[in-house]
């Protein structure tokens, strides 16, 4: 697992928590930040997966 995959997963969790907290408190800005964090985390995780795939392909 590449570090970007792990960091991306962490950002997704953080974003989900912010999104939920913003929804519960009615804080639209916090909810929007949470959604952005989740999206950023998904992108970072995918980048990590690609890097890991390239690394594996180069080892062959």
PyMOL commands that set and color helices and strands:
alter all, ss='L'
color gray80, all
select helices_A, chain A and resi 3-25+28-59
alter helices_A, ss='H'
color red, helices_A
deselect
rebuild
show_as cartoon
